[in-house]
Amino acid sequence: MLRVLAVLVVLAATISALVEAVQTRVPRLLPRWLWVVVIVIVPVLGPAAWFLLGRVRAEGARGAGPA
Protein backbone atom coordinates (compact mmCIF):
# COMPACT_ATOMS: atom_id res chain seq x y z
CA MET A 1 0.00 0.00 0.00
CA LEU A 2 2.86 2.35 0.82
CA ARG A 3 4.45 1.69 -2.58
CA VAL A 4 1.20 2.59 -4.32
CA LEU A 5 1.05 5.85 -2.39
CA ALA A 6 4.68 6.66 -3.28
CA VAL A 7 4.01 5.96 -6.96
CA LEU A 8 0.90 8.14 -6.92
CA VAL A 9 2.79 11.02 -5.27
CA VAL A 10 5.60 10.82 -7.85
CA LEU A 11 3.07 10.59 -10.68
CA ALA A 12 1.12 13.59 -9.40
CA ALA A 13 4.30 15.66 -8.99
CA THR A 14 5.45 14.70 -12.49
CA ILE A 15 2.14 15.60 -14.10
CA SER A 16 1.94 18.87 -12.18
CA ALA A 17 5.51 19.81 -13.14
CA LEU A 18 4.87 18.92 -16.80
CA VAL A 19 1.73 21.04 -16.96
CA GLU A 20 3.47 24.01 -15.35
CA ALA A 21 6.57 23.66 -17.54
CA VAL A 22 4.49 23.61 -20.72
CA GLN A 23 2.39 26.60 -19.63
CA THR A 24 5.33 28.74 -18.48
CA ARG A 25 6.32 31.37 -21.04
CA VAL A 26 10.01 31.65 -20.13
CA PRO A 27 11.28 29.18 -17.51
CA ARG A 28 14.49 29.77 -15.58
CA LEU A 29 17.86 28.12 -16.29
CA LEU A 30 16.86 25.79 -19.16
CA PRO A 31 14.70 26.01 -22.29
CA ARG A 32 11.17 24.69 -21.95
CA TRP A 33 11.76 21.60 -24.10
CA LEU A 34 14.74 20.59 -21.97
CA TRP A 35 12.73 20.98 -18.75
CA VAL A 36 10.09 18.65 -20.20
CA VAL A 37 12.77 16.08 -21.04
CA VAL A 38 14.33 16.33 -17.56
CA ILE A 39 10.95 16.00 -15.84
CA VAL A 40 10.03 12.90 -17.86
CA ILE A 41 13.42 11.15 -17.86
CA VAL A 42 14.32 11.69 -14.19
CA PRO A 43 11.11 10.79 -12.30
CA VAL A 44 11.76 12.13 -8.78
CA LEU A 45 14.57 14.63 -9.26
CA GLY A 46 13.13 16.15 -12.45
CA PRO A 47 9.93 17.47 -10.89
CA ALA A 48 11.82 18.50 -7.74
CA ALA A 49 14.33 20.44 -9.86
CA TRP A 50 11.49 22.13 -11.73
CA PHE A 51 9.72 23.21 -8.55
CA LEU A 52 12.96 24.47 -6.97
CA LEU A 53 14.84 25.90 -9.96
CA GLY A 54 12.67 26.14 -13.06
CA ARG A 55 9.51 27.93 -12.01
CA VAL A 56 9.35 31.66 -12.39
CA ARG A 57 8.56 33.37 -9.11
CA ALA A 58 5.55 35.63 -8.93
CA GLU A 59 6.31 39.36 -8.74
CA GLY A 60 4.69 39.79 -5.34
CA ALA A 61 5.93 36.55 -3.80
CA ARG A 62 7.04 36.63 -0.18
CA GLY A 63 10.76 36.61 0.30
CA ALA A 64 11.39 38.03 -3.17
CA GLY A 65 12.75 41.30 -1.87
CA PRO A 66 13.76 43.26 1.20
CA ALA A 67 11.23 43.54 4.00
Summary of the structure (lengths in Angstrom):
residues: 67
radius of gyration: 13.6
end to end distance: 45.1
largest distance: 45.4
contacts: 154
relative contact order: 0.17
helix: 63%
strand: 0%
